[in-house]
Amino acid sequence: MRHYPTNSPQAVARIVALALVADGHVSRTELDMLDRLGAYGQLGIAPEEMHSLLQSFCEDLLEARHSHWGDAGQIEPEMLSQLMAEVDDPVLRRLVLRLCVAIVEADGHVADGESVVLVNAVEQWGLHRQMLDAPAQR
C-alpha cells in the first residue's frame, strides 16, 4: 500500500476513495455527489488526480488482497487503521467524515463495507458527536 504524508490531499482523498469502493464498485451516483459537494476543491485535489488516486488505490487493494475485484472493497482492519492514521488534523477528519457519509448515502443504500469504513472513522477519530450532529446530505 502506498504511503502519503500525514494530512496530505492524497491521504485525505484516499479515505474518500475507500468510501467510494467500500461496496465493491464505484457508482455514478457517488461520483455525482462528489461533484455536487465540490469535494475536489475541499480536498485540495484536482478531479483528474482524484481519479488517478482512485485507480492506484484499487490496484493497491487488489495487490494486498491477492484477489478479484469483488473482494477489493474489503480491507483488512490493520490496513484500515493505517489509512485512517494518515489523517490526524481534526478539521480534515470532520471534512472526510462528512464527505464519506454523503457518498455512502448517495445511492440510498449503506452496504456492509461502507458501514465498516464509517464506523472505523468515527471510532478511530473519536467523532461520535459529529456523526450524530451530521445533517443528511441528499
LODREN-145204 format. One line per field, with one value per atom (N, C-alpha, C): residue number from 0; residue in one letter; chain; atom name; x, y, z. Coordinates in Angstrom, 2 decimals, always signed. Each point is the difference from the previous one (the first is absolute). Example, Ala and Ser with C-alpha at 12.3 -4.5 7.8 and 13.67 -1.06 7.14 Angstrom:
REM residues 2
bamar <- (0:0:0:1:1:1)
vexvex <- (A:A:A:S:S:S)
roke <- (A:A:A:A:A:A)
nuvo <- (N:CA:C:N:CA:C)
c1 <- (+13.19:-0.89:+0.90:-0.35:+0.82:-0.77)
c2 <- (-5.69:+1.19:+1.20:+1.05:+1.19:+1.09)
c3 <- (+7.80:+0.00:+0.00:-0.72:+0.06:+0.73)
END
This chain:
REM residues 138
bamar <- (0:0:0:1:1:1:2:2:2:3:3:3:4:4:4:5:5:5:6:6:6:7:7:7:8:8:8:9:9:9:10:10:10:11:11:11:12:12:12:13:13:13:14:14:14:15:15:15:16:16:16:17:17:17:18:18:18:19:19:19:20:20:20:21:21:21:22:22:22:23:23:23:24:24:24:25:25:25:26:26:26:27:27:27:28:28:28:29:29:29:30:30:30:31:31:31:32:32:32:33:33:33:34:34:34:35:35:35:36:36:36:37:37:37:38:38:38:39:39:39:40:40:40:41:41:41:42:42:42:43:43:43:44:44:44:45:45:45:46:46:46:47:47:47:48:48:48:49:49:49:50:50:50:51:51:51:52:52:52:53:53:53:54:54:54:55:55:55:56:56:56:57:57:57:58:58:58:59:59:59:60:60:60:61:61:61:62:62:62:63:63:63:64:64:64:65:65:65:66:66:66:67:67:67:68:68:68:69:69:69:70:70:70:71:71:71:72:72:72:73:73:73:74:74:74:75:75:75:76:76:76:77:77:77:78:78:78:79:79:79:80:80:80:81:81:81:82:82:82:83:83:83:84:84:84:85:85:85:86:86:86:87:87:87:88:88:88:89:89:89:90:90:90:91:91:91:92:92:92:93:93:93:94:94:94:95:95:95:96:96:96:97:97:97:98:98:98:99:99:99:100:100:100:101:101:101:102:102:102:103:103:103:104:104:104:105:105:105:106:106:106:107:107:107:108:108:108:109:109:109:110:110:110:111:111:111:112:112:112:113:113:113:114:114:114:115:115:115:116:116:116:117:117:117:118:118:118:119:119:119:120:120:120:121:121:121:122:122:122:123:123:123:124:124:124:125:125:125:126:126:126:127:127:127:128:128:128:129:129:129:130:130:130:131:131:131:132:132:132:133:133:133:134:134:134:135:135:135:136:136:136:137:137:137)
vexvex <- (M:M:M:R:R:R:H:H:H:Y:Y:Y:P:P:P:T:T:T:N:N:N:S:S:S:P:P:P:Q:Q:Q:A:A:A:V:V:V:A:A:A:R:R:R:I:I:I:V:V:V:A:A:A:L:L:L:A:A:A:L:L:L:V:V:V:A:A:A:D:D:D:G:G:G:H:H:H:V:V:V:S:S:S:R:R:R:T:T:T:E:E:E:L:L:L:D:D:D:M:M:M:L:L:L:D:D:D:R:R:R:L:L:L:G:G:G:A:A:A:Y:Y:Y:G:G:G:Q:Q:Q:L:L:L:G:G:G:I:I:I:A:A:A:P:P:P:E:E:E:E:E:E:M:M:M:H:H:H:S:S:S:L:L:L:L:L:L:Q:Q:Q:S:S:S:F:F:F:C:C:C:E:E:E:D:D:D:L:L:L:L:L:L:E:E:E:A:A:A:R:R:R:H:H:H:S:S:S:H:H:H:W:W:W:G:G:G:D:D:D:A:A:A:G:G:G:Q:Q:Q:I:I:I:E:E:E:P:P:P:E:E:E:M:M:M:L:L:L:S:S:S:Q:Q:Q:L:L:L:M:M:M:A:A:A:E:E:E:V:V:V:D:D:D:D:D:D:P:P:P:V:V:V:L:L:L:R:R:R:R:R:R:L:L:L:V:V:V:L:L:L:R:R:R:L:L:L:C:C:C:V:V:V:A:A:A:I:I:I:V:V:V:E:E:E:A:A:A:D:D:D:G:G:G:H:H:H:V:V:V:A:A:A:D:D:D:G:G:G:E:E:E:S:S:S:V:V:V:V:V:V:L:L:L:V:V:V:N:N:N:A:A:A:V:V:V:E:E:E:Q:Q:Q:W:W:W:G:G:G:L:L:L:H:H:H:R:R:R:Q:Q:Q:M:M:M:L:L:L:D:D:D:A:A:A:P:P:P:A:A:A:Q:Q:Q:R:R:R)
roke <- (A:A:A:A:A:A:A:A:A:A:A:A:A:A:A:A:A:A:A:A:A:A:A:A:A:A:A:A:A:A:A:A:A:A:A:A:A:A:A:A:A:A:A:A:A:A:A:A:A:A:A:A:A:A:A:A:A:A:A:A:A:A:A:A:A:A:A:A:A:A:A:A:A:A:A:A:A:A:A:A:A:A:A:A:A:A:A:A:A:A:A:A:A:A:A:A:A:A:A:A:A:A:A:A:A:A:A:A:A:A:A:A:A:A:A:A:A:A:A:A:A:A:A:A:A:A:A:A:A:A:A:A:A:A:A:A:A:A:A:A:A:A:A:A:A:A:A:A:A:A:A:A:A:A:A:A:A:A:A:A:A:A:A:A:A:A:A:A:A:A:A:A:A:A:A:A:A:A:A:A:A:A:A:A:A:A:A:A:A:A:A:A:A:A:A:A:A:A:A:A:A:A:A:A:A:A:A:A:A:A:A:A:A:A:A:A:A:A:A:A:A:A:A:A:A:A:A:A:A:A:A:A:A:A:A:A:A:A:A:A:A:A:A:A:A:A:A:A:A:A:A:A:A:A:A:A:A:A:A:A:A:A:A:A:A:A:A:A:A:A:A:A:A:A:A:A:A:A:A:A:A:A:A:A:A:A:A:A:A:A:A:A:A:A:A:A:A:A:A:A:A:A:A:A:A:A:A:A:A:A:A:A:A:A:A:A:A:A:A:A:A:A:A:A:A:A:A:A:A:A:A:A:A:A:A:A:A:A:A:A:A:A:A:A:A:A:A:A:A:A:A:A:A:A:A:A:A:A:A:A:A:A:A:A:A:A:A:A:A:A:A:A:A:A:A:A:A:A:A:A:A:A:A:A:A:A:A:A:A:A:A:A:A:A:A:A:A:A:A:A:A:A:A:A:A:A:A:A:A:A:A:A:A:A)
nuvo <- (N:CA:C:N:CA:C:N:CA:C:N:CA:C:N:CA:C:N:CA:C:N:CA:C:N:CA:C:N:CA:C:N:CA:C:N:CA:C:N:CA:C:N:CA:C:N:CA:C:N:CA:C:N:CA:C:N:CA:C:N:CA:C:N:CA:C:N:CA:C:N:CA:C:N:CA:C:N:CA:C:N:CA:C:N:CA:C:N:CA:C:N:CA:C:N:CA:C:N:CA:C:N:CA:C:N:CA:C:N:CA:C:N:CA:C:N:CA:C:N:CA:C:N:CA:C:N:CA:C:N:CA:C:N:CA:C:N:CA:C:N:CA:C:N:CA:C:N:CA:C:N:CA:C:N:CA:C:N:CA:C:N:CA:C:N:CA:C:N:CA:C:N:CA:C:N:CA:C:N:CA:C:N:CA:C:N:CA:C:N:CA:C:N:CA:C:N:CA:C:N:CA:C:N:CA:C:N:CA:C:N:CA:C:N:CA:C:N:CA:C:N:CA:C:N:CA:C:N:CA:C:N:CA:C:N:CA:C:N:CA:C:N:CA:C:N:CA:C:N:CA:C:N:CA:C:N:CA:C:N:CA:C:N:CA:C:N:CA:C:N:CA:C:N:CA:C:N:CA:C:N:CA:C:N:CA:C:N:CA:C:N:CA:C:N:CA:C:N:CA:C:N:CA:C:N:CA:C:N:CA:C:N:CA:C:N:CA:C:N:CA:C:N:CA:C:N:CA:C:N:CA:C:N:CA:C:N:CA:C:N:CA:C:N:CA:C:N:CA:C:N:CA:C:N:CA:C:N:CA:C:N:CA:C:N:CA:C:N:CA:C:N:CA:C:N:CA:C:N:CA:C:N:CA:C:N:CA:C:N:CA:C:N:CA:C:N:CA:C:N:CA:C:N:CA:C:N:CA:C:N:CA:C:N:CA:C:N:CA:C:N:CA:C:N:CA:C:N:CA:C:N:CA:C:N:CA:C:N:CA:C:N:CA:C:N:CA:C:N:CA:C:N:CA:C:N:CA:C:N:CA:C:N:CA:C:N:CA:C:N:CA:C:N:CA:C:N:CA:C:N:CA:C)
c1 <- (+0.85:-0.85:+0.89:-0.32:+0.77:-0.22:+1.01:-0.12:+0.07:-0.80:-0.01:+0.31:+0.52:+0.26:-1.30:+0.14:-1.15:-0.70:-1.32:-0.88:+0.17:+0.72:+0.16:-1.32:-0.20:-1.22:-0.16:+1.10:-0.07:-0.46:+0.52:-0.40:-1.48:-0.45:-1.40:-0.89:+0.39:-0.80:-0.06:+1.04:-0.01:-1.09:-0.28:-1.08:-1.34:-0.15:-1.21:-0.10:+1.13:+0.01:-0.42:+0.42:-0.39:-1.52:-0.60:-1.47:-0.66:+0.64:-0.55:-0.01:+1.03:+0.11:-0.40:-0.40:-0.26:-1.12:-0.88:-1.06:+0.36:+1.25:+0.47:-0.08:-0.56:-0.06:-0.15:+0.29:-0.17:-1.21:-0.96:-1.21:+0.04:-0.69:-0.13:-0.64:-0.95:-0.69:+0.99:+0.94:+0.99:+0.97:+0.40:+0.88:-0.71:-1.27:-0.79:-0.09:-0.11:-0.06:+1.30:+1.14:+1.28:-0.02:-0.52:-0.07:-0.92:-1.20:-0.97:+0.53:+0.77:+0.53:+1.27:+0.52:+1.26:+1.12:-0.05:+0.93:+1.45:+0.25:+1.39:+0.68:-0.68:+0.55:+0.19:-0.97:+0.10:+1.18:+0.28:+1.10:+1.35:-0.03:+1.25:+0.61:-0.86:+0.48:-0.82:+0.65:-0.71:-0.78:-1.12:-0.79:+0.83:+0.89:+0.83:+0.92:+0.54:+0.88:-0.80:-1.25:-0.84:-0.27:-0.28:-0.27:+1.24:+1.18:+1.25:+0.26:-0.26:+0.19:-0.96:-1.24:-0.99:+0.47:+0.53:+0.51:+1.18:+0.94:+1.16:-0.43:-0.98:-0.48:-0.64:-0.78:-0.61:+1.08:+1.03:+1.11:+0.67:+0.22:+0.60:-0.87:-1.31:-0.91:+0.04:-0.01:+0.06:+1.30:+1.09:+1.30:+0.07:-0.50:+0.04:-0.88:-1.11:-0.93:+0.33:+0.81:+0.31:-1.31:-0.94:-1.33:-0.60:-1.28:-0.70:-0.76:-0.51:-0.62:-1.13:-0.76:-1.13:+0.40:+1.24:+0.49:+0.79:+0.18:+0.90:-0.46:-1.30:-0.49:+0.18:+0.30:+0.21:+1.45:+0.20:+1.35:+0.29:+1.21:+0.41:-0.06:-0.41:-0.11:+1.29:+1.15:+1.27:+0.28:-0.29:+0.23:-0.95:-1.24:-0.97:+0.47:+0.49:+0.52:+1.19:+0.88:+1.16:-0.44:-0.99:-0.49:-0.61:-0.79:-0.65:+1.04:+1.10:+1.04:+0.75:-0.10:+0.67:-0.71:-1.15:-0.71:-0.17:+0.72:-0.11:-0.48:-0.21:-0.51:-1.51:-0.47:-1.43:-0.94:+0.41:-0.84:-0.09:+1.13:+0.00:-0.80:+0.11:-0.76:-1.51:-0.45:-1.45:-0.41:+0.83:-0.29:-0.11:+0.96:+0.00:-1.23:-0.33:-1.18:-1.26:-0.15:-1.19:-0.08:+1.13:+0.02:-0.30:+0.59:-0.24:-1.45:-0.59:-1.42:-0.85:+0.28:-0.77:+0.15:+1.20:+0.25:-0.75:+0.13:-0.63:-1.52:-0.57:-1.45:-0.51:+0.88:-0.40:-0.91:+0.23:-0.81:-1.18:-0.20:-1.14:+0.17:+1.20:+0.26:+1.39:+0.09:+1.29:+0.38:+1.01:+0.49:+0.85:+0.19:+0.79:+1.40:+0.67:+1.34:+0.04:-1.03:-0.09:-0.17:-0.84:-0.22:+1.29:+0.79:+1.28:+0.92:+0.06:+0.86:-0.46:-1.30:-0.52:+0.19:-0.33:+0.15:+1.45:+0.91:+1.41:+0.46:-0.41:+0.38:-0.52:-1.24:-0.60:+0.73:+0.24:+0.66:+1.45:+0.77:+1.42:+0.24:-0.84:+0.18:-0.75:-0.79:-0.75:-1.04:-0.70:-0.98:-1.45:-0.26:-1.35:-1.00:+0.34:-0.90:-0.28:+1.04:-0.16:-0.90:+0.08:-0.83:-1.47:-0.29:-1.38:-0.51:+0.89:-0.38:-0.03:+0.53:+0.12:-1.38:-0.31:-1.28:+0.05:-1.13:-0.08:+0.28:+0.80:+0.33:-0.78:-0.97:-0.80:-0.17)
c2 <- (-1.17:+1.17:+1.23:+0.94:+1.24:+0.81:+0.76:+0.87:+1.45:+0.84:+1.43:+0.76:+1.21:+0.80:+0.23:+0.03:+0.23:+1.30:-0.08:+1.13:+0.56:-0.72:+0.47:-0.18:+0.76:-0.20:-1.44:-0.67:-1.38:-0.94:+0.19:-0.84:+0.18:+1.25:+0.31:-0.55:+0.23:-0.46:-1.52:-0.67:-1.46:-0.57:+0.64:-0.47:+0.20:+1.10:+0.22:-1.07:-0.32:-1.07:-1.33:-0.24:-1.22:-0.05:+1.12:+0.04:-0.28:+0.46:-0.24:-1.48:-0.75:-1.40:-0.99:+0.48:-0.88:-1.00:+0.28:-0.96:-0.87:+0.10:-0.86:+0.63:+1.19:+0.69:+1.51:+0.76:+1.45:+0.33:+0.67:+0.31:+1.44:+0.22:+1.34:+0.95:-0.51:+0.82:+0.53:-0.84:+0.42:+1.03:-0.21:+0.96:+1.33:-0.05:+1.23:+0.76:-0.76:+0.64:+0.76:-0.59:+0.70:+1.33:-0.03:+1.23:+1.02:-0.44:+0.92:+0.66:-0.74:+0.52:+0.85:+0.02:+0.70:-0.65:-1.32:-0.74:+0.15:+0.06:+0.07:+1.25:+1.11:+1.25:-0.06:-0.61:-0.12:-0.88:-1.00:-0.92:+0.54:+1.05:+0.57:-0.85:-0.63:-0.91:+0.22:-0.06:+0.15:-1.27:+0.12:-1.19:-1.09:+0.39:-0.98:-0.73:+0.75:-0.63:-0.95:+0.37:-0.89:-1.30:+0.10:-1.20:-0.89:+0.62:-0.75:-0.65:+0.74:-0.53:-1.16:+0.12:-1.06:-1.27:+0.16:-1.14:-0.65:+0.81:-0.51:-0.72:+0.57:-0.60:-1.37:-0.09:-1.28:-1.03:+0.43:-0.90:-0.48:+0.92:-0.36:-1.01:+0.22:-0.93:-1.38:-0.04:-1.29:-0.73:+0.74:-0.61:-0.50:+0.80:-0.37:-1.21:-0.11:-1.10:-1.22:+0.18:-1.09:-0.68:+0.84:-0.52:+0.65:-0.19:+0.60:+1.25:+0.73:+1.30:-0.07:-1.07:-0.10:+0.10:-0.36:+0.09:+1.28:+0.81:+1.16:+0.99:+0.18:+0.96:-0.46:-1.28:-0.53:+0.24:+0.73:+0.38:-0.56:-0.45:-0.56:+1.10:-0.36:+1.00:+0.77:-0.69:+0.68:+1.05:-0.36:+0.93:+1.19:-0.26:+1.06:+0.97:-0.53:+0.85:+0.83:-0.59:+0.73:+1.16:-0.26:+1.06:+1.14:-0.35:+1.01:+0.80:-0.65:+0.67:+1.05:-0.07:+0.99:+1.35:+0.06:+1.27:+0.23:+1.00:+0.26:+1.42:+0.80:+1.35:-0.08:+0.56:-0.10:+0.61:+1.09:+0.62:-0.90:-0.55:-0.92:-1.26:-0.49:-1.19:+0.24:+1.13:+0.31:+0.17:+0.63:+0.16:-1.36:-0.86:-1.32:-0.79:+0.05:-0.72:+0.51:+1.32:+0.56:-0.46:+0.06:-0.42:-1.50:-0.80:-1.45:-0.34:+0.65:-0.24:+0.36:+1.13:+0.42:-0.99:-0.50:-0.97:-1.30:-0.48:-1.27:+0.09:+1.14:+0.17:+0.36:+0.32:+0.51:-0.95:-1.30:-0.95:-0.55:+0.53:-0.40:-1.35:-0.55:-1.29:+0.02:-0.44:-0.09:-1.48:-0.36:-1.38:-0.28:-1.27:-0.39:+0.60:-0.05:+0.55:+1.50:+0.69:+1.45:+0.29:-0.79:+0.16:-0.21:-0.98:-0.27:+1.22:+0.62:+1.17:+1.14:+0.29:+1.10:-0.25:-1.20:-0.32:+0.09:-0.49:+0.08:+1.44:+0.84:+1.42:+0.65:-0.23:+0.59:-0.49:-1.31:-0.57:+0.46:-0.14:+0.32:+1.49:+0.81:+1.44:+0.64:-0.76:+0.56:+1.02:-0.27:+0.95:-0.42:-0.62:-0.46:+1.15:+1.09:+1.16:+0.56:+0.14:+0.54:-0.90:-1.29:-0.93:+0.22:+0.24:+0.23:+1.35:+0.98:+1.36:+0.19:-0.96:+0.16:+0.03:+1.08:+0.04:-0.94:-0.55:-0.90:+0.79:-0.55:+0.62:-0.69:+0.60:-0.59:+0.99)
c3 <- (+0.00:+0.00:+0.00:-0.86:-0.06:+1.28:+0.35:+1.17:-0.48:+0.64:-0.32:+1.28:-0.14:+1.20:+0.79:+1.30:+0.88:-0.38:-0.10:-0.31:-1.41:-0.86:-1.37:-0.75:-1.07:-0.80:-0.47:-0.29:-0.46:+1.11:+1.21:+1.13:+0.32:-0.06:+0.28:-1.11:-1.24:-1.14:-0.07:+0.47:-0.05:+0.91:+1.12:+0.87:-0.69:-0.70:-0.78:-1.10:-0.62:-1.01:+0.62:+1.21:+0.70:+0.16:+0.36:+0.12:-1.34:-1.08:-1.33:-0.38:+0.41:-0.41:+1.08:+1.15:+1.14:-0.25:-0.96:-0.32:-1.19:-0.47:-1.09:-1.37:-0.10:-1.30:+0.23:-1.04:+0.04:-0.85:+0.61:-0.76:-0.50:-1.08:-0.59:+1.01:+0.77:+1.00:+1.03:+0.41:+0.98:-0.58:-1.24:-0.66:-0.20:-0.36:-0.15:+1.32:+1.10:+1.32:+0.27:-0.35:+0.17:-0.75:-1.23:-0.80:+0.66:+0.41:+0.60:+1.27:+0.76:+1.26:-0.20:-1.23:-0.23:+0.79:+0.11:+0.85:-0.42:-1.30:-0.47:+0.54:-0.09:+0.53:+1.51:+0.70:+1.45:+0.41:-0.82:+0.29:-0.46:-0.82:-0.52:-1.09:-0.81:-1.03:-1.28:-1.13:-1.28:-0.30:-0.72:-0.34:-0.68:-0.90:-0.70:+0.96:+0.98:+0.98:+0.90:+0.31:+0.80:-0.74:-1.28:-0.80:-0.07:-0.14:-0.03:+1.37:+1.06:+1.34:+0.25:-0.46:+0.15:-0.72:-1.20:-0.75:+0.72:+0.47:+0.73:+1.27:+0.69:+1.23:-0.27:-1.06:-0.37:-0.34:-0.70:-0.31:+1.28:+0.95:+1.28:+0.75:-0.02:+0.68:-0.63:-1.32:-0.69:+0.30:+0.00:+0.28:+1.45:+0.92:+1.41:+0.29:-0.71:+0.24:-0.85:-1.03:-0.92:-0.42:-0.40:-0.28:-1.22:-0.17:-1.13:+0.45:-0.97:+0.28:+1.01:+0.03:+0.91:+1.46:+0.32:+1.38:+0.25:-1.02:+0.11:+1.05:+0.16:+0.98:+1.43:+0.19:+1.34:+0.38:+1.05:+0.40:+1.39:+0.17:+1.29:+1.07:+1.22:+1.07:+0.26:-0.06:+0.25:-1.07:-1.25:-1.10:+0.12:+0.36:+0.18:+1.09:+1.09:+1.08:-0.46:-0.81:-0.51:-0.90:-0.86:-0.88:+0.81:+1.00:+0.83:+0.79:+0.39:+0.78:-0.82:-1.33:-0.84:+0.00:+0.67:+0.16:+1.50:+0.53:+1.43:+0.32:-1.03:+0.20:+0.26:+1.13:+0.33:-1.05:-0.61:-1.03:-1.22:-0.43:-1.15:+0.31:+1.21:+0.37:-0.13:+0.50:-0.11:-1.45:-0.81:-1.42:-0.68:+0.24:-0.62:+0.44:+1.26:+0.48:-0.68:-0.10:-0.68:-1.45:-0.71:-1.40:-0.13:+0.87:-0.06:+0.29:+0.98:+0.30:-1.22:-0.61:-1.18:-1.15:-0.21:-1.07:+0.27:+1.22:+0.37:-0.12:+0.35:-0.05:-1.39:-0.92:-1.31:-0.77:+0.11:-0.76:+0.81:+1.20:+0.81:+0.69:-0.02:+0.64:+0.63:+1.25:+0.67:+0.07:-0.79:-0.03:+1.24:+0.28:+1.16:-0.03:-1.16:-0.11:+0.25:-0.46:+0.23:+1.49:+0.64:+1.43:+0.78:-0.40:+0.67:-0.09:-1.17:-0.18:+0.90:+0.00:+0.82:+1.49:+0.44:+1.43:+0.42:-0.84:+0.34:+0.11:-0.94:+0.06:+1.28:+0.31:+1.20:+1.25:+0.08:+1.17:+0.12:-1.07:+0.06:+0.18:-0.60:+0.07:+1.16:+0.72:+1.13:-0.42:-1.09:-0.54:+0.25:+1.13:+0.30:-0.02:+0.60:+0.07:-1.40:-0.82:-1.35:-0.83:+0.20:-0.76:+0.34:+1.25:+0.41:-0.47:-0.07:-0.41:-1.51:-0.77:-1.46:-0.65:-0.74:-0.72:-1.20:-0.32:-1.17:-1.27:-0.89:-1.29:-1.09:-0.53:-1.08:-1.12)
END
